Amino acid sequence: MHDIRLIRENPTSFDAGLARRGLPAQAASLIALDEERRAAVTEVQVAQSRRNEASKLIGAAMAKGDKDGAEAIKAEVAALKDAMPSMEARADELATKLKEALEIIPNLPGADVPDGAGEEENVEVSRWGTPREIDFAAREHADIAPALGMDFETGARLSGARFTFLRGGMARLHRALGQFMLDVQTGEHGYAECNPPVLVGDDAMYGTDKLPKFAEDSFNTTNGRWLIPTSEVSLTASVMGELLDEAALPMRLTALTLCFRSEAGAAGRDTRGFIRQHQFEKCELVSIVRPEDSEAEHQRMVRAAETILERLALPYRKLLLCTGDMGFGARKTYDLEVWLPGQGAFREISSCSNTGDFQARRMNTRYRIAGEKRTEFVHTLNGSGLAVGRTLVAVIENYQNADGSVTVPDALLPYMGGITRLEPAQ
């Protein structure tokens, strides 16, 4: 959420940031709307002040025996009383109009974010690992996994497209991945484990910039709650409206939860397999920090996600997203893309974003600076450490064998109850 005061103070830089996002200039229209709003508020305040002043003058006029003067003032007070509701309604209408205009404008990109129109202009920062040399025709997970317990047909029969039923060793491997991620993030990277609700209200979705612009991307229940698209929503909104002590920062939170996305804009994309599901699990990472710490925290978060891929010996590359490919609330984003030999391509498996104070302003979350009276908005960051389903896909494709079996990565063996290989059903 943008601060109209900052836009008034820096209209040129605001429009320049929008231009980098591929959007037209909006500062002038926003400032004009705000001036109209402020004028309406002033009109209400002047009317209130005059009504209060006039009410006192009635008594003074009566005390002097000026009955006609008192009656004239009474008529003025009555007229003000009649006029003020429409004045207040106008001020409220303009305030709502300004809020609605501001809340659909994306975050401005950081100065070090590369300009670009789309994913083709993202910048590769680094690569890790060497893709395994496979001496047979590598297959995609959608062709390998059904014989190992990834049941697409039952999932579709129960719930429709983009739902999957996992069985036996496949379900165990999926669970092992989630537990492994959670153990590494809590035990080695200092994230506090949480078990948040997966149903939230409008305020939590709005505060984490999922509403109103992206309502169609999430599932809304009949009683007005939302199934979380990611536990970023629950974890970040856990400090909604709070004034935090500086000593409590940084806050690092993680959760392994179910997530739900309607995939409204993904028609025809990844319709085969387990990559793009309506229901999936993710180990989410959220940090709440002081503004001066957010850039270093961003790098730290990305490293926490990279650790999982390296422990699983999954080759990956790190990308710095360009202005045209960043999410709505992000001011800077790194994506991690894992190598999938069956597809012969890198595919996104984690996205780590620094939102600056964009979400904090929507949530009204501040911290009290130690030794001072003033407060500041916190900075919030979020990322995947990792998406469990996509990591399962990566394990299947990178650890596949010629006979259709999949070897369990060494890092997951302690979680597998003695299972070292998933064997295809006979």
C-alpha positions as CSV (number, residue, x, y, z in Angstrom):
1,M,0.0,0.0,0.0
2,H,1.4,3.4,-0.9
3,D,1.4,6.5,1.3
4,I,-0.3,9.4,-0.4
5,R,1.9,11.8,1.5
6,L,5.0,10.2,0.0
7,I,3.4,10.5,-3.4
8,R,2.7,14.2,-2.9
9,E,6.3,14.7,-1.8
10,N,7.9,12.6,-4.6
11,P,5.5,12.5,-7.6
12,T,8.2,12.2,-10.2
13,S,10.0,9.3,-8.5
14,F,6.6,7.5,-7.9
15,D,5.7,7.8,-11.6
16,A,9.2,6.6,-12.6
17,G,8.7,3.5,-10.4
18,L,5.3,2.8,-12.1
19,A,6.9,3.2,-15.5
20,R,9.5,0.6,-14.6
21,R,6.5,-1.7,-13.9
22,G,5.1,-0.9,-17.3
23,L,2.3,1.3,-15.9
24,P,1.2,4.8,-16.8
25,A,1.8,7.8,-14.6
26,Q,-0.7,8.2,-11.8
27,A,0.7,10.7,-9.3
28,A,-1.1,13.7,-10.7
29,S,-4.6,12.0,-10.6
30,L,-3.9,10.6,-7.1
31,I,-2.8,13.9,-5.8
32,A,-5.8,15.7,-7.3
33,L,-8.1,13.1,-5.7
34,D,-6.4,13.6,-2.4
35,E,-6.7,17.4,-2.6
36,E,-10.4,17.0,-3.3
37,R,-10.7,14.7,-0.3
38,R,-8.8,17.1,2.0
39,A,-11.0,19.9,0.8
40,A,-14.1,17.9,1.7
41,V,-12.7,17.1,5.1
42,T,-11.9,20.7,5.7
43,E,-15.4,21.7,4.8
44,V,-16.8,19.3,7.4
45,Q,-14.4,20.6,10.0
46,V,-15.3,24.2,9.3
47,A,-19.0,23.3,9.5
48,Q,-18.5,21.5,12.8
49,S,-16.5,24.3,14.3
50,R,-19.2,26.9,13.2
51,R,-22.0,24.8,14.6
52,N,-20.2,24.5,17.9
53,E,-19.5,28.2,18.0
54,A,-23.0,29.1,17.0
55,S,-24.5,26.9,19.6
56,K,-22.6,28.8,22.3
57,L,-23.8,32.2,20.8
58,I,-27.4,31.2,21.2
59,G,-27.1,31.2,25.0
60,A,-25.2,34.5,24.9
61,A,-27.9,36.1,22.7
62,M,-30.7,34.9,25.0
63,A,-28.9,36.2,28.0
64,K,-28.8,39.7,26.4
65,G,-32.5,39.4,25.5
66,D,-31.8,39.3,21.8
67,K,-34.5,36.8,20.9
68,D,-34.4,37.6,17.2
69,G,-30.6,37.1,17.1
70,A,-31.0,33.8,19.0
71,E,-33.6,32.6,16.5
72,A,-31.4,33.5,13.6
73,I,-28.4,31.6,15.1
74,K,-30.7,28.6,15.8
75,A,-31.8,28.6,12.1
76,E,-28.1,28.6,11.1
77,V,-27.3,25.7,13.4
78,A,-30.3,23.8,12.1
79,A,-29.1,24.4,8.5
80,L,-25.6,23.2,9.3
81,K,-27.0,20.1,11.0
82,D,-29.0,19.3,7.9
83,A,-26.1,19.9,5.6
84,M,-23.4,18.1,7.5
85,P,-24.5,14.5,6.7
86,S,-24.0,15.0,3.0
87,M,-20.7,16.8,3.6
88,E,-19.5,13.9,5.7
89,A,-20.8,11.4,3.2
90,R,-18.9,13.2,0.4
91,A,-15.6,13.2,2.5
92,D,-16.1,9.5,3.2
93,E,-16.8,8.7,-0.5
94,L,-13.6,10.5,-1.6
95,A,-11.5,8.7,1.1
96,T,-12.9,5.4,-0.1
97,K,-12.2,6.3,-3.7
98,L,-8.6,7.2,-2.9
99,K,-8.1,4.1,-0.9
100,E,-9.4,1.9,-3.7
101,A,-7.2,3.7,-6.2
102,L,-4.1,3.2,-4.0
103,E,-4.7,-0.5,-3.1
104,I,-4.5,-1.8,-6.6
105,I,-1.2,-0.1,-7.4
106,P,1.7,-2.6,-7.2
107,N,4.8,-2.1,-5.1
108,L,7.6,0.0,-6.7
109,P,10.7,-2.0,-7.7
110,G,14.0,-1.6,-5.9
111,A,16.7,0.3,-7.5
112,D,18.8,-2.8,-8.2
113,V,15.9,-4.7,-9.9
114,P,16.6,-5.2,-13.6
115,D,14.1,-3.6,-16.0
116,G,12.2,-5.9,-18.3
117,A,8.8,-6.8,-19.7
118,G,8.6,-10.5,-18.8
119,E,10.4,-13.6,-17.6
120,E,12.7,-13.7,-20.6
121,E,14.5,-10.7,-19.1
122,N,15.1,-12.1,-15.7
123,V,18.8,-12.2,-14.8
124,E,20.5,-15.5,-13.9
125,V,22.6,-14.9,-10.8
126,S,24.2,-18.3,-10.2
127,R,23.9,-22.0,-10.7
128,W,24.6,-24.9,-8.4
129,G,25.1,-28.6,-9.1
130,T,25.6,-30.5,-12.3
131,P,22.7,-32.3,-13.9
132,R,23.1,-36.0,-13.6
133,E,24.1,-37.9,-16.7
134,I,21.3,-40.3,-17.3
135,D,22.2,-43.2,-19.6
136,F,18.6,-43.9,-20.6
137,A,15.7,-41.8,-21.9
138,A,14.7,-39.6,-19.0
139,R,11.0,-39.5,-18.4
140,E,8.7,-36.8,-16.9
141,H,7.3,-37.4,-13.5
142,A,3.8,-37.6,-14.8
143,D,4.8,-40.8,-16.7
144,I,6.9,-42.3,-13.9
145,A,4.9,-41.5,-10.8
146,P,1.5,-43.2,-11.4
147,A,3.1,-46.6,-11.0
148,L,4.7,-45.4,-7.7
149,G,1.5,-44.2,-6.1
150,M,0.8,-40.7,-7.6
151,D,-2.8,-41.3,-8.5
152,F,-4.1,-38.6,-10.8
153,E,-7.3,-40.5,-11.8
154,T,-8.6,-40.9,-8.2
155,G,-7.8,-37.3,-7.4
156,A,-9.7,-36.1,-10.4
157,R,-12.6,-38.4,-9.7
158,L,-12.9,-37.1,-6.1
159,S,-12.3,-33.4,-6.7
160,G,-11.8,-32.6,-10.4
161,A,-8.8,-31.4,-12.4
162,R,-5.6,-30.4,-10.6
163,F,-6.1,-32.7,-7.6
164,T,-4.0,-35.8,-6.9
165,F,-4.3,-38.7,-4.5
166,L,-0.9,-40.0,-3.2
167,R,-0.6,-43.5,-1.9
168,G,1.9,-45.7,-0.1
169,G,5.6,-44.9,-0.5
170,M,4.8,-41.8,-2.6
171,A,2.7,-40.3,0.2
172,R,5.5,-41.2,2.6
173,L,8.1,-39.5,0.4
174,H,5.9,-36.4,0.2
175,R,5.6,-36.3,4.0
176,A,9.3,-36.8,4.4
177,L,10.1,-33.9,2.2
178,G,7.9,-31.5,4.3
179,Q,9.3,-32.7,7.6
180,F,12.9,-32.5,6.3
181,M,12.3,-28.9,5.2
182,L,10.7,-27.9,8.4
183,D,13.5,-29.5,10.5
184,V,16.2,-27.7,8.5
185,Q,14.5,-24.3,8.6
186,T,13.8,-24.5,12.4
187,G,17.0,-26.3,13.5
188,E,19.5,-24.6,11.3
189,H,18.1,-21.2,10.2
190,G,16.3,-20.0,13.2
191,Y,12.7,-19.9,12.0
192,A,10.1,-20.5,14.7
193,E,7.7,-23.3,13.8
194,C,4.0,-22.3,13.7
195,N,0.8,-24.1,13.0
196,P,-1.5,-21.3,11.7
197,P,-5.1,-21.4,10.4
198,V,-5.6,-22.2,6.7
199,L,-8.9,-20.3,6.8
200,V,-8.5,-16.5,7.2
201,G,-10.7,-13.4,7.0
202,D,-10.7,-10.5,4.6
203,D,-8.3,-8.4,6.8
204,A,-5.5,-11.0,6.6
205,M,-5.8,-11.4,2.9
206,Y,-6.0,-7.6,2.4
207,G,-3.0,-7.0,4.6
208,T,-0.8,-9.4,2.7
209,D,-1.9,-7.8,-0.7
210,K,-4.1,-10.7,-1.9
211,L,-7.2,-8.6,-1.8
212,P,-8.9,-6.9,-3.6
213,K,-6.9,-7.3,-6.8
214,F,-6.4,-11.1,-6.7
215,A,-9.6,-12.4,-5.2
216,E,-10.2,-14.7,-8.2
217,D,-6.9,-16.5,-7.5
218,S,-8.1,-17.8,-4.1
219,F,-11.0,-19.9,-2.8
220,N,-13.7,-18.1,-0.8
221,T,-15.9,-20.1,1.5
222,T,-19.6,-19.7,1.8
223,N,-19.2,-18.0,5.2
224,G,-16.8,-15.4,3.9
225,R,-13.5,-16.9,4.9
226,W,-10.6,-17.6,2.5
227,L,-8.5,-20.7,2.0
228,I,-4.9,-19.4,2.2
229,P,-3.0,-19.4,-1.1
230,T,0.2,-19.7,1.1
231,S,0.8,-19.5,4.8
232,E,2.6,-16.2,4.1
233,V,-0.9,-14.8,4.7
234,S,-1.4,-16.4,8.1
235,L,2.2,-15.9,9.3
236,T,2.6,-12.3,8.1
237,A,-0.8,-11.2,9.3
238,S,-0.1,-12.6,12.8
239,V,1.4,-9.2,13.6
240,M,-1.4,-7.3,11.9
241,G,-2.2,-4.0,13.7
242,E,0.6,-4.5,16.3
243,L,3.2,-2.1,17.6
244,L,6.3,-4.3,18.1
245,D,9.3,-3.7,20.3
246,E,12.5,-3.3,18.3
247,A,14.1,-6.0,20.5
248,A,11.5,-8.5,19.1
249,L,13.0,-8.1,15.6
250,P,13.8,-9.9,13.5
251,M,10.9,-12.3,13.7
252,R,11.4,-15.4,11.6
253,L,8.4,-17.7,11.2
254,T,7.9,-20.9,9.3
255,A,5.0,-23.3,8.8
256,L,4.3,-26.4,6.8
257,T,0.7,-26.1,5.6
258,L,-1.8,-26.9,3.0
259,C,-2.2,-24.1,0.5
260,F,-5.0,-23.6,-2.0
261,R,-5.1,-21.7,-5.3
262,S,-7.7,-21.5,-7.9
263,E,-5.2,-21.1,-10.7
264,A,-7.6,-18.8,-12.4
265,G,-5.0,-17.4,-14.8
266,A,-3.3,-20.8,-15.5
267,A,-5.7,-22.3,-18.0
268,G,-3.8,-24.7,-20.2
269,R,-0.6,-24.5,-18.2
270,D,0.9,-27.6,-16.6
271,T,-2.2,-29.6,-17.0
272,R,-0.3,-32.8,-16.8
273,G,1.2,-33.9,-13.5
274,F,1.8,-32.6,-10.1
275,I,3.4,-29.2,-10.7
276,R,0.3,-26.9,-10.7
277,Q,-2.3,-28.1,-8.2
278,H,-5.3,-26.5,-6.6
279,Q,-4.2,-28.0,-3.2
280,F,-0.6,-28.4,-2.3
281,E,1.8,-28.2,0.7
282,K,4.6,-25.7,1.2
283,C,7.1,-24.9,3.8
284,E,6.8,-21.1,4.1
285,L,9.4,-18.7,5.4
286,V,8.4,-15.2,6.7
287,S,10.6,-12.6,8.2
288,I,9.5,-9.3,9.9
289,V,12.4,-7.0,10.3
290,R,13.7,-3.4,10.6
291,P,13.9,-1.5,7.3
292,E,17.7,-1.3,7.5
293,D,17.9,-5.1,7.8
294,S,15.6,-6.2,5.0
295,E,18.1,-6.5,2.2
296,A,20.5,-8.7,4.3
297,E,17.5,-10.7,5.5
298,H,16.4,-11.3,1.9
299,Q,19.8,-12.8,1.1
300,R,19.6,-14.9,4.2
301,M,16.1,-16.2,3.3
302,V,17.2,-17.2,-0.2
303,R,20.2,-19.1,1.3
304,A,17.8,-21.0,3.6
305,A,15.8,-22.1,0.6
306,E,18.9,-23.0,-1.4
307,T,20.1,-25.2,1.5
308,I,17.2,-27.6,0.9
309,L,18.0,-28.1,-2.7
310,E,21.7,-28.7,-2.0
311,R,21.0,-31.2,0.7
312,L,18.8,-33.1,-1.8
313,A,21.5,-32.7,-4.4
314,L,19.1,-31.1,-6.9
315,P,20.8,-28.8,-9.4
316,Y,19.2,-25.4,-9.5
317,R,19.7,-21.8,-10.7
318,K,19.0,-18.5,-9.0
319,L,17.3,-15.7,-10.9
320,L,16.8,-12.1,-10.0
321,L,13.4,-11.2,-11.4
322,C,12.9,-8.2,-13.7
323,T,10.3,-5.5,-13.1
324,G,7.8,-7.1,-15.4
325,D,7.9,-10.5,-13.8
326,M,7.7,-9.6,-10.1
327,G,4.6,-10.2,-8.0
328,F,2.2,-7.4,-7.1
329,G,3.6,-6.8,-3.5
330,A,7.3,-7.4,-4.2
331,R,9.9,-4.8,-4.5
332,K,12.6,-7.4,-5.2
333,T,12.3,-11.1,-5.9
334,Y,14.7,-14.0,-6.3
335,D,13.4,-17.3,-7.9
336,L,15.1,-20.6,-7.5
337,E,14.5,-23.0,-10.5
338,V,15.3,-26.7,-10.1
339,W,16.5,-28.8,-13.0
340,L,14.0,-31.4,-14.3
341,P,15.7,-33.9,-16.6
342,G,12.4,-35.3,-17.8
343,Q,11.4,-31.9,-19.1
344,G,15.0,-30.9,-19.9
345,A,14.4,-27.5,-18.3
346,F,14.6,-25.5,-15.1
347,R,11.3,-24.9,-13.3
348,E,10.5,-22.6,-10.4
349,I,10.5,-24.2,-7.0
350,S,10.9,-21.2,-4.7
351,S,10.2,-17.5,-4.9
352,C,11.6,-15.2,-2.1
353,S,10.4,-11.6,-2.0
354,N,11.2,-8.5,-0.1
355,T,8.0,-6.4,0.1
356,G,9.6,-3.5,2.0
357,D,6.9,-1.7,4.0
358,F,4.2,-2.4,1.4
359,Q,2.4,-5.0,3.4
360,A,3.1,-3.4,6.8
361,R,1.2,-0.2,5.6
362,R,-1.8,-2.3,4.7
363,M,-1.6,-4.1,8.0
364,N,-0.7,-1.1,10.1
365,T,2.2,-2.9,11.7
366,R,4.9,-0.8,13.2
367,Y,7.8,-1.2,15.7
368,R,8.9,1.2,18.5
369,I,12.5,2.3,18.0
370,A,14.5,1.6,21.2
371,G,15.1,4.7,23.2
372,E,12.8,6.9,21.0
373,K,9.2,7.9,20.9
374,R,8.8,7.5,17.2
375,T,7.7,4.4,15.4
376,E,8.3,3.0,11.9
377,F,6.7,0.5,9.7
378,V,8.4,-2.9,9.7
379,H,9.6,-4.6,6.5
380,T,8.1,-8.0,5.6
381,L,9.6,-10.8,3.5
382,N,8.3,-14.2,2.4
383,G,9.6,-17.2,0.5
384,S,9.2,-20.9,-0.1
385,G,11.6,-23.2,1.7
386,L,10.3,-25.1,-0.4
387,A,7.1,-26.0,-2.3
388,V,6.8,-29.7,-1.3
389,G,4.9,-30.9,-4.4
390,R,7.4,-29.4,-6.8
391,T,10.3,-30.7,-4.8
392,L,8.7,-34.2,-5.0
393,V,8.5,-33.8,-8.8
394,A,12.2,-32.8,-8.8
395,V,13.2,-35.8,-6.7
396,I,11.2,-38.2,-9.0
397,E,12.8,-36.9,-12.2
398,N,16.4,-36.5,-10.8
399,Y,16.4,-39.8,-9.0
400,Q,14.6,-42.0,-11.5
401,N,16.0,-45.3,-12.6
402,A,15.7,-47.2,-15.9
403,D,13.4,-49.8,-14.4
404,G,10.9,-47.1,-13.4
405,S,11.9,-47.0,-9.7
406,V,13.0,-43.9,-7.8
407,T,15.9,-43.8,-5.4
408,V,15.3,-42.0,-2.1
409,P,17.8,-39.1,-1.6
410,D,20.2,-39.7,1.3
411,A,18.9,-36.7,3.2
412,L,15.4,-38.2,3.4
413,L,16.4,-41.7,4.5
414,P,15.9,-40.9,8.3
415,Y,12.3,-40.0,7.5
416,M,11.4,-43.0,5.3
417,G,11.1,-45.9,7.8
418,G,13.6,-48.1,6.0
419,I,12.3,-47.4,2.5
420,T,15.3,-46.6,0.2
421,R,13.6,-46.9,-3.2
422,L,10.1,-46.5,-4.6
423,E,9.3,-49.5,-6.8
424,P,6.7,-49.5,-9.5
425,A,3.6,-51.6,-8.9
426,Q,3.7,-54.9,-10.7
